[in-house]
Amino acid sequence: MYGCTVTVVILMLGFEAEQTILAHNFGQIHNDLQNLRQSHWDCELVRKQYWERLGTLVRVSFDQQQLLLSHLQELQSLVETLFFYIYYSALILFGSDIFIAMNNPSVFMYIAVAGTVFINSLECFSLCYLVDCLKDAFESISGHMFYLCARLPYSKDHHKDYQDMRTTLQIIAMSSRNAVSFGCAGVSEISIDVFTDMINTCYSVFTFLREMI
């Protein structure tokens, strides 16, 4: 299970890096077109070039996002299955290991329990943290799209281009905001809050066992 966690963490780090780069590319679209918009906007040819260039940039970035989303679906099932085993095994191991250590106090048992708690906590935290990072990356893309949508220039001769692009950007923004949703049985959505709740639950179990013994 530790090997699986390391593999999944590496995959998620790579995916998060790709998504961050894509978010940066979406954010650069407005800057790439700024000079074209500011120079001779009264010229029909410049306006036509602006909308053609904007459509190309958005389409290329959107195609990249669709490719990443197809990989995300495969990664999502792997992360959810692995987190299910890690989360519930951690809840069981924490309580049972602490109970055994309290009944058989020794240096070896203390080291074994501390190592188990640390490794399982690190596994769970890593997955929760990286899922939150992915959510932030997608949320960043959504923010860039809404910003670009608000900054679109309007002209009567390109009214259709304006309406179509606004619709496209809004669709990308909404789909990006709802793209990441990791969960498993008993956990509606994986996040740092879930890890915090797990630690609190384990501490409650430890307190209960200490009072019982």
Disulfide bonds with the S-S distance in Angstrom:
none
